[in-house]
Amino acid sequence: MSRNLLTLSLTATLLTGAAYADVPQVAADIAPVHSLIARVMDGIGEPDLIIQQGASPHEYSLRPSEAQALQDADLVFWVSAGLSPWLEDAIATLASDADATELMESSGTIELESRNSALFEKHKHAEDEAHDDHAEDEGHDDHAHGAHDPHAWLSPNNAMTWLNVIAGQLSAADPENAGVYFANAAAGRAEIESAVADAMQTLAPVRGGDFVVFHDAYQYFENDFDFYAAGAISLSDASDPSPARIAEIQARIAAEGIDCVFTEPQFNPGLVATVLDGTDAKTGVVDPLGADLELGAAFYPQLIRNLSSSLAGCL
């Protein structure tokens, strides 16, 4: 009996290896995108992460292992050249044979225009500000990189759209597992919807609180949750703010009684200390990239819950 069980076990192992032999090698730029791919590939394979967890994607130097992961990839998923301008050349050089998907170019993606001001005016309703260029016309490629805020993964609506995009690309490359990919994508959407419901409940008691963020990365989250920042110390590319911009933020904090100013683990908190000097505002930490979260399929829903908890905790 034991010999028969051993034979069956070896046969199952060989068959499983054969079934998975053609699973695509997949690379993701940042941890939130990695999580969406991991959810779609659950039970079949795992993607590689290109940008080290917790590092800023705006500027980054690839490690040898990360460059190798790009080189080995059959599929590459990345947010946009607006987020990581350096990655466009890296993909062209190292992953020229891969099928690369710039997620912000995907049909159904909601895009928001970049904000250049330090202080944000009273917001319009979400539907007035958000738009899907891909659904409206076919001229999106004419838009210059940088015209849109690249932090689009912080919209759960975009994340749910991207799950289907990822499942479609994986299914084209690996038709035998197409059913699993799309079933996983559907389960992932349900998990994100649950996280959104939890976040709405967490934010409800502090709705109306005024806060300033370190850099203008949260517009998509603000838009989806109708929960808006009063301003940002740095632009969306996290470039150093001018003295005039800092002074403008300080004046808003002093004049309007801003409740909280948020820093991020990816950046030097010294600027926040400068902005807070002489004010009564509290400081908190909010992380758009989930530096402390465990990588994997559960990462993205937890990121949304953590953002809402961080905001509510300080406000």
Summary of the structure (lengths in Angstrom):
residues: 315
radius of gyration: 21.3
end to end distance: 64.9
largest distance: 80.9
contacts: 1022
relative contact order: 0.14
helix: 50%
strand: 11%
